[in-house]
Amino acid sequence: MGELTKLPNIAAKLESQLNDIGITTIKQLKEVGSREAWLRILDRDPSACIMRLSALEGAIQGVRWHYLDEETKKSLKEFYKQHKG
């Protein structure tokens, strides 16, 4: 396992998916952002869900995805609906 698993919400599978899309460091993940990283994962894995998007955002913010603030959760849900229907 690499450095991404040091972040909350990132286990081996999600780290592997991030590596597959060219994100191998915490800095890269923060630069790309949760939404763009999720879209890149979605291109390869149509099962990418709202929880994966939330996990990425939580990892960037340094919190478990359950503890994201309500405004962030709402924004992520709207983004998800735009791209997954």
TORTOR-968830 format. One record per residue: residue in one letter; chain; x, y, z of N, C-alpha, C in turn. Coordinates in steps of 0.1 Angstrom, whole numbers, plus 5000, padded with zeros to 4 digits. Layout:
<sites>
{a; A; {X; Y; Z}; {X; Y; Z}; {X; Y; Z}};
...
</sites>
This chain:
<sites>
{m; A; {5008; 4988; 5000}; {5000; 5000; 5000}; {5009; 5012; 5000}};
{g; A; {5004; 5023; 4993}; {5011; 5035; 4992}; {5007; 5046; 5002}};
{e; A; {5010; 5058; 4999}; {5007; 5069; 5008}; {4993; 5073; 5009}};
{l; A; {4985; 5070; 4998}; {4971; 5074; 4998}; {4963; 5067; 5009}};
{t; A; {4967; 5055; 5013}; {4959; 5047; 5023}; {4961; 5054; 5037}};
{k; A; {4970; 5063; 5038}; {4972; 5071; 5051}; {4960; 5080; 5053}};
{l; A; {4953; 5083; 5042}; {4941; 5092; 5043}; {4929; 5085; 5048}};
{p; A; {4920; 5092; 5055}; {4907; 5085; 5059}; {4900; 5081; 5046}};
{n; A; {4893; 5070; 5047}; {4884; 5065; 5036}; {4891; 5058; 5025}};
{i; A; {4904; 5058; 5024}; {4911; 5052; 5013}; {4917; 5039; 5017}};
{a; A; {4911; 5028; 5012}; {4916; 5015; 5015}; {4923; 5010; 5002}};
{a; A; {4928; 4998; 5002}; {4936; 4993; 4991}; {4929; 4994; 4977}};
{k; A; {4916; 4991; 4977}; {4909; 4991; 4964}; {4908; 5005; 4958}};
{l; A; {4904; 5014; 4966}; {4903; 5028; 4961}; {4916; 5034; 4958}};
{e; A; {4926; 5030; 4966}; {4940; 5035; 4962}; {4944; 5029; 4949}};
{s; A; {4941; 5017; 4946}; {4944; 5010; 4933}; {4937; 5017; 4922}};
{q; A; {4925; 5021; 4924}; {4917; 5028; 4914}; {4923; 5042; 4911}};
{l; A; {4927; 5048; 4922}; {4934; 5062; 4920}; {4947; 5060; 4913}};
{n; A; {4955; 5050; 4916}; {4968; 5047; 4909}; {4965; 5045; 4895}};
{d; A; {4955; 5037; 4891}; {4951; 5034; 4877}; {4948; 5047; 4869}};
{i; A; {4943; 5057; 4876}; {4941; 5070; 4868}; {4952; 5080; 4870}};
{g; A; {4963; 5076; 4875}; {4975; 5084; 4876}; {4976; 5092; 4888}};
{i; A; {4968; 5089; 4898}; {4970; 5097; 4911}; {4976; 5087; 4921}};
{t; A; {4988; 5091; 4925}; {4996; 5082; 4934}; {5000; 5089; 4947}};
{t; A; {4998; 5102; 4948}; {5002; 5109; 4960}; {4990; 5117; 4965}};
{i; A; {4992; 5121; 4978}; {4982; 5129; 4984}; {4981; 5143; 4977}};
{k; A; {4992; 5148; 4974}; {4993; 5161; 4967}; {4985; 5160; 4954}};
{q; A; {4987; 5150; 4946}; {4980; 5149; 4933}; {4965; 5148; 4935}};
{l; A; {4961; 5140; 4945}; {4947; 5139; 4948}; {4941; 5153; 4952}};
{k; A; {4948; 5160; 4960}; {4943; 5173; 4964}; {4942; 5183; 4952}};
{e; A; {4952; 5182; 4943}; {4953; 5190; 4931}; {4941; 5187; 4921}};
{v; A; {4939; 5174; 4920}; {4929; 5170; 4910}; {4915; 5172; 4916}};
{g; A; {4913; 5170; 4929}; {4900; 5172; 4935}; {4892; 5159; 4935}};
{s; A; {4882; 5158; 4944}; {4874; 5146; 4945}; {4865; 5144; 4933}};
{r; A; {4860; 5155; 4928}; {4850; 5153; 4917}; {4857; 5148; 4904}};
{e; A; {4868; 5154; 4901}; {4876; 5150; 4889}; {4881; 5136; 4890}};
{a; A; {4886; 5133; 4902}; {4892; 5120; 4904}; {4880; 5109; 4903}};
{w; A; {4869; 5113; 4908}; {4857; 5104; 4908}; {4853; 5102; 4893}};
{l; A; {4853; 5112; 4885}; {4849; 5111; 4871}; {4858; 5102; 4864}};
{r; A; {4871; 5103; 4867}; {4881; 5095; 4860}; {4879; 5080; 4864}};
{i; A; {4876; 5078; 4877}; {4873; 5064; 4881}; {4860; 5059; 4874}};
{l; A; {4850; 5068; 4874}; {4838; 5064; 4867}; {4840; 5059; 4853}};
{d; A; {4849; 5066; 4846}; {4852; 5062; 4832}; {4856; 5047; 4831}};
{r; A; {4863; 5043; 4841}; {4868; 5029; 4842}; {4859; 5019; 4849}};
{d; A; {4851; 5024; 4858}; {4843; 5016; 4867}; {4829; 5022; 4868}};
{p; A; {4820; 5018; 4860}; {4806; 5023; 4861}; {4799; 5021; 4874}};
{s; A; {4804; 5013; 4883}; {4798; 5011; 4896}; {4802; 5022; 4906}};
{a; A; {4810; 5031; 4902}; {4814; 5042; 4911}; {4802; 5049; 4916}};
{c; A; {4801; 5050; 4930}; {4788; 5054; 4936}; {4791; 5067; 4944}};
{i; A; {4780; 5072; 4949}; {4781; 5085; 4957}; {4790; 5083; 4969}};
{m; A; {4790; 5071; 4975}; {4799; 5069; 4987}; {4814; 5069; 4983}};
{r; A; {4817; 5065; 4971}; {4831; 5066; 4966}; {4835; 5081; 4965}};
{l; A; {4825; 5089; 4959}; {4828; 5103; 4957}; {4829; 5110; 4971}};
{s; A; {4821; 5106; 4980}; {4821; 5112; 4993}; {4834; 5108; 5000}};
{a; A; {4838; 5095; 4998}; {4851; 5090; 5004}; {4863; 5099; 4999}};
{l; A; {4863; 5102; 4987}; {4874; 5110; 4981}; {4874; 5124; 4987}};
{e; A; {4862; 5130; 4988}; {4861; 5143; 4994}; {4866; 5143; 5008}};
{g; A; {4861; 5133; 5016}; {4865; 5132; 5030}; {4880; 5130; 5031}};
{a; A; {4886; 5122; 5022}; {4900; 5120; 5023}; {4908; 5133; 5021}};
{i; A; {4903; 5141; 5011}; {4909; 5154; 5009}; {4908; 5163; 5021}};
{q; A; {4896; 5163; 5027}; {4894; 5171; 5039}; {4900; 5166; 5052}};
{g; A; {4904; 5153; 5051}; {4910; 5147; 5063}; {4900; 5141; 5073}};
{v; A; {4888; 5138; 5068}; {4878; 5133; 5077}; {4871; 5121; 5071}};
{r; A; {4865; 5113; 5080}; {4857; 5102; 5075}; {4845; 5108; 5067}};
{w; A; {4841; 5101; 5056}; {4831; 5107; 5048}; {4818; 5110; 5055}};
{h; A; {4815; 5102; 5066}; {4803; 5104; 5074}; {4802; 5118; 5080}};
{y; A; {4814; 5124; 5082}; {4815; 5137; 5090}; {4816; 5149; 5081}};
{l; A; {4814; 5147; 5068}; {4814; 5159; 5059}; {4802; 5168; 5063}};
{d; A; {4804; 5181; 5062}; {4793; 5190; 5065}; {4781; 5189; 5055}};
{e; A; {4770; 5193; 5060}; {4758; 5191; 5052}; {4758; 5198; 5038}};
{e; A; {4764; 5209; 5038}; {4766; 5217; 5025}; {4774; 5209; 5015}};
{t; A; {4785; 5203; 5020}; {4793; 5195; 5011}; {4786; 5183; 5006}};
{k; A; {4779; 5176; 5015}; {4771; 5164; 5011}; {4761; 5168; 5001}};
{k; A; {4754; 5179; 5002}; {4744; 5183; 4993}; {4751; 5186; 4979}};
{s; A; {4762; 5193; 4979}; {4769; 5196; 4967}; {4774; 5183; 4960}};
{l; A; {4779; 5174; 4967}; {4783; 5161; 4961}; {4772; 5153; 4955}};
{k; A; {4760; 5153; 4962}; {4748; 5146; 4957}; {4744; 5152; 4944}};
{e; A; {4744; 5166; 4943}; {4740; 5172; 4931}; {4749; 5169; 4919}};
{f; A; {4762; 5169; 4922}; {4772; 5166; 4912}; {4770; 5151; 4908}};
{y; A; {4768; 5142; 4917}; {4766; 5128; 4914}; {4754; 5126; 4905}};
{k; A; {4743; 5133; 4908}; {4731; 5132; 4900}; {4733; 5137; 4886}};
{q; A; {4741; 5147; 4884}; {4744; 5153; 4871}; {4751; 5143; 4862}};
{h; A; {4759; 5134; 4869}; {4768; 5125; 4861}; {4763; 5111; 4861}};
{k; A; {4755; 5107; 4870}; {4750; 5093; 4871}; {4735; 5092; 4869}};
{g; A; {4728; 5103; 4870}; {4713; 5103; 4869}; {4707; 5097; 4880}};
</sites>
